[in-house]
């Protein structure tokens, strides 16, 4: 066979493979988009929608009393605080405001800025001003602790106290950041999050959530309370990837300001956390914050707020009861601050 015919056959074969790949990719993207739209119809907003700095934010506003603001971790949404019982428990004596952070749940995440912890904190702060919230206790879980710390370091007089759960506070090398970065990129990430990423996330979702709870078991209905299909939407996949990509620089920015924190801080962690090492993060932060207290739960993992709901509620109640945060335990030495090992 002449060489020219071989080349023509190879070209046709390559072109056919490219066309087939493109068709499969387009079909997958349409299916992913259909599933995302269906997920949003099946799971309408639970609370209010407001526009802040051109961004739509979704939040629950429940109860009356001293204000508590809840900021969820990466990959989930505000329903995580419903699942652990914190919203209902706190709403008995507090006004509880739980946000879907930008890009998660029903909150949007435009590409008009880099969504660092500080950028998210600035938007949350504007939302709080808009709904007339003053000096709340701010609770953050996992990535939400960086946003809580962003509020406390950038707007210290506006935060009554901090409750930090399973947080990442100091920069360190992380494999998950390297794996997430391609999905966070424009163009390449857009292609991935409408094709490959939703399919792999669908397969890995349950295992990933189980790893967050380990060594404790995942609650049976967790992926009903925190709707499975909402977590698999391209927008939320992008938000989760961007959060992972910004995690190290956000922690580096925050930790430079920890010495300035004057409000009370309660830190909670699980001793079995495989997502964020408690000794390198929570215990270290406790040592660096003289006005902090630390509770470490044996046998609990990254989702320790499911095991320590009562202790977290009590910490919030203590902070809410103090009318002058500048005077709270201002004379305590580092040796006086307790480290609690929960039963």
C-alpha positions in Angstrom: 0.0 0.0 0.0 1.4 3.4 -0.9 2.5 5.7 1.9 0.0 8.4 1.0 -2.9 5.9 1.4 -1.5 4.9 4.8 -1.3 8.5 5.9 -4.8 9.2 4.7 -6.2 6.2 6.6 -4.3 7.3 9.8 -5.7 10.8 9.4 -9.3 9.5 9.0 -8.9 7.3 12.0 -7.5 10.1 14.1 -10.2 12.5 12.9 -12.9 9.9 13.7 -11.5 9.4 17.2 -11.5 13.1 17.9 -15.0 13.5 16.5 -16.2 10.6 18.7 -14.6 12.1 21.7 -16.1 15.5 21.1 -19.6 14.0 20.6 -19.2 12.0 23.9 -18.0 15.1 25.7 -20.9 17.2 24.4 -23.4 14.5 25.4 -21.8 14.2 28.9 -21.9 18.0 29.3 -25.6 18.1 28.4 -26.4 15.3 30.9 -24.4 17.0 33.6 -26.1 20.3 33.0 -29.5 18.5 33.1 -28.7 16.9 36.4 -27.5 20.2 37.9 -30.7 22.0 36.9 -32.8 19.2 38.2 -30.9 19.2 41.5 -31.6 22.9 42.0 -35.3 22.4 41.2 -35.6 19.4 43.5 -33.7 21.3 46.3 -35.0 24.9 46.3 -33.5 27.5 48.7 -34.3 26.9 52.4 -33.9 30.5 53.4 -33.4 33.9 52.0 -31.6 35.2 48.8 -29.9 38.6 48.9 -27.6 40.4 46.6 -24.4 41.6 48.1 -21.8 43.4 46.0 -23.4 42.0 42.8 -23.3 38.4 44.3 -26.4 36.3 45.2 -26.0 34.8 48.6 -28.3 32.2 50.2 -28.7 32.0 54.0 -30.9 30.7 56.8 -32.0 33.3 59.4 -33.7 31.5 62.4 -34.4 32.3 66.0 -34.0 35.3 68.3 -31.3 36.5 70.6 -27.6 37.0 70.4 -26.4 36.4 66.8 -24.4 33.4 65.7 -23.0 33.1 62.2 -22.2 29.6 60.8 -19.8 29.1 57.9 -19.5 25.6 56.4 -16.5 23.7 55.1 -15.4 22.8 51.6 -17.5 20.7 49.2 -20.7 20.8 51.4 -23.2 23.6 52.1 -25.2 25.1 54.9 -27.3 21.9 55.4 -24.3 20.4 57.1 -25.2 22.5 60.1 -28.8 21.2 59.9 -27.5 17.6 59.8 -25.5 18.0 63.0 -28.3 19.7 64.8 -26.5 23.0 65.5 -29.0 25.3 63.8 -32.1 24.0 65.6 -30.2 23.7 68.9 -28.8 27.2 68.7 -32.1 28.8 67.5 -33.7 28.0 70.9 -31.7 31.0 72.4 -30.0 32.7 69.5 -30.5 34.3 66.1 -28.7 31.8 63.9 -27.5 32.8 60.4 -26.0 30.1 58.3 -24.6 31.0 54.9 -24.0 29.0 51.7 -20.6 30.4 51.1 -20.0 31.8 47.5 -20.3 29.0 44.9 -21.9 26.5 47.3 -25.6 25.6 47.6 -27.7 28.5 46.2 -25.0 31.2 46.5 -23.2 32.3 43.3 -19.5 32.7 42.7 -18.7 35.0 39.8 -15.2 35.1 38.3 -14.7 38.8 39.0 -12.3 38.2 41.9 -10.0 35.6 43.5 -12.1 33.8 46.1 -9.6 33.7 48.9 -10.8 33.4 52.5 -10.3 37.2 52.8 -12.5 37.9 49.7 -15.2 35.6 51.1 -15.0 37.2 54.5 -15.5 40.7 52.9 -18.7 39.5 51.2 -20.0 37.8 54.3 -19.3 41.0 56.3 -21.2 43.1 53.8 -24.1 40.7 54.0 -24.1 41.0 57.8 -24.2 44.8 57.6 -27.0 44.6 55.1 -29.2 42.4 57.4 -28.3 44.5 60.4 -26.2 42.0 62.3 -23.7 43.4 64.8 -21.0 41.6 66.8 -21.9 37.9 66.2 -20.1 34.9 67.4 -18.7 33.4 64.3 -18.5 29.6 63.9 -16.5 28.0 61.1 -15.9 24.4 60.2 -12.9 23.2 58.1 -12.4 25.7 55.3 -15.1 27.9 56.9 -12.6 28.5 59.8 -10.4 30.5 57.3 -13.4 32.7 56.5 -14.2 33.1 60.2 -10.6 34.1 60.8 -10.7 36.4 57.9 -13.6 38.2 59.5 -11.8 38.3 62.9 -8.5 39.6 61.5 -9.9 42.1 59.0 -12.8 43.4 61.1 -11.8 42.5 64.7 -14.2 44.9 66.4 -17.2 43.3 64.6 -16.7 39.8 65.9 -17.7 38.9 69.5 -16.0 35.5 69.5 -14.8 32.6 67.4 -15.6 29.0 67.4 -13.3 27.0 65.1 -13.9 23.4 64.3 -11.5 21.1 62.5 -9.7 24.0 60.9 -6.6 24.5 58.8 -4.7 27.4 60.3 -1.0 27.1 59.1 0.3 26.5 55.6 1.7 23.1 54.8 2.2 20.9 51.7 -1.0 19.1 50.7 -1.6 16.6 48.0 -5.3 17.5 47.7 -4.3 21.0 46.6 -2.2 19.7 43.7 -5.0 17.4 42.6 -7.7 20.1 42.7 -5.8 22.8 40.9 -6.5 21.7 37.3 -10.3 21.8 38.0 -9.9 25.4 39.4 -8.3 26.7 36.2 -10.4 28.6 33.6 -11.0 26.7 30.3 -9.4 23.4 31.3 -11.3 23.3 34.5 -14.5 24.3 32.8 -14.1 21.3 30.4 -13.3 19.0 33.3 -16.2 20.0 35.5 -18.8 19.4 32.8 -17.3 16.0 31.8 -14.8 14.0 33.9 -15.1 15.6 37.3 -18.9 15.1 37.9 -18.5 11.4 36.9 -15.5 10.7 39.1 -17.1 12.7 42.0 -20.3 10.7 41.7 -18.3 7.5 42.0 -16.1 8.8 44.9 -18.6 10.9 46.8 -19.8 8.4 49.5 -16.2 7.2 50.1 -15.0 10.8 50.4 -17.7 11.7 53.0 -17.0 8.5 54.9 -13.4 9.5 55.1 -14.4 12.9 56.6 -16.3 11.2 59.4 -13.8 8.4 60.0 -13.1 6.9 62.4 -16.7 7.6 63.3 -19.4 6.3 61.0 -21.1 8.5 58.5 -24.8 9.2 59.5 -27.2 7.1 57.4 -29.1 10.0 55.9 -26.2 12.5 55.5 -26.4 12.6 51.7 -30.1 13.2 51.9 -29.8 16.1 54.4 -26.9 17.5 52.4 -28.3 16.8 49.0 -26.0 14.5 47.0 -26.9 15.9 43.6 -26.3 19.5 44.7 -22.7 18.6 45.6 -22.1 17.2 42.1 -23.0 20.4 40.1 -20.3 22.0 38.0 -20.5 25.3 39.9 -20.0 23.6 43.2 -17.2 21.4 41.9 -15.4 24.6 40.7 -16.0 26.3 44.1 -14.6 23.3 45.9 -11.5 23.2 43.6 -10.9 26.9 44.0 -11.2 26.6 47.8 -8.6 23.9 47.8 -6.3 25.9 45.5 -6.6 29.0 47.8 -6.3 27.1 51.1 -2.5 27.4 51.6 -2.2 31.2 50.7 -5.3 32.0 52.8 -3.9 30.2 55.8 -0.5 32.0 55.3 -2.3 35.3 55.2 -4.4 34.6 58.3 -1.6 33.2 60.5 0.4 36.4 60.2 -2.4 38.1 62.2 -3.2 35.6 64.9 -1.2 37.6 67.5 -3.7 40.5 67.0 -6.8 38.5 68.0 -8.3 39.7 71.3 -11.7 38.0 71.2 -12.3 34.6 72.9 -11.7 31.6 70.7 -12.9 28.0 71.3 -11.2 25.4 69.2 -12.6 21.9 68.5 -11.0 18.9 66.8 -11.2 15.2 66.5 -8.1 13.2 67.4 -8.7 10.9 64.5 -9.0 13.6 61.8 -7.3 12.4 58.6 -8.2 15.5 56.6 -6.4 18.1 58.8 -3.9 17.0 61.4 -5.1 18.2 64.8 -1.7 18.4 66.4 -0.2 20.5 63.6 -3.2 22.7 63.3 -5.7 23.0 66.2 -3.2 22.2 69.0 -0.7 24.7 67.5 -3.3 27.4 67.2 -4.3 26.9 70.8 -0.7 27.4 71.9 -0.5 30.6 69.8 -3.7 32.1 71.2 -3.5 32.8 74.9 -7.3 33.4 75.2 -8.3 30.2 73.5 -9.5 26.9 74.8 -9.2 23.6 73.0 -11.4 20.5 73.1 -10.1 17.3 71.3 -12.6 14.5 70.9 -11.2 10.9 71.0 -12.5 8.7 68.3 -13.9 11.5 66.2 -12.7 12.7 62.7 -13.0 15.8 60.6 -16.8 16.1 61.2 -16.4 16.4 65.0 -19.2 18.9 65.2 -21.6 15.9 64.9 -20.1 14.5 68.1 -19.6 17.7 70.0 -22.8 19.6 69.3 -23.5 20.2 73.0 -20.0 21.4 73.8 -20.0 23.8 70.8 -23.4 25.1 71.8 -22.1 25.8 75.3 -19.1 27.6 74.0 -21.3 29.8 71.9 -23.6 30.5 74.9 -20.6 31.6 77.0 -19.4 34.0 74.4 -22.8 35.4 73.7 -23.3 36.0 77.4 -20.2 38.3 77.7 -21.2 41.8 76.8 -17.6 43.2 76.8 -15.4 40.8 74.9 -12.3 43.0 75.5 -12.5 42.1 79.2 -13.0 38.3 78.8 -10.3 36.5 80.7 -7.8 39.2 79.7 -5.5 38.3 82.6 -5.3 34.6 81.9 -1.8 33.2 81.3 -1.1 30.4 78.7 -0.7 27.9 81.5 -4.3 28.7 82.8 -6.0 27.9 79.5 -7.6 24.5 79.5 -7.2 21.7 76.9 -10.1 19.4 77.2 -10.3 15.8 76.1 -14.0 15.2 75.6 -15.4 11.9 76.8 
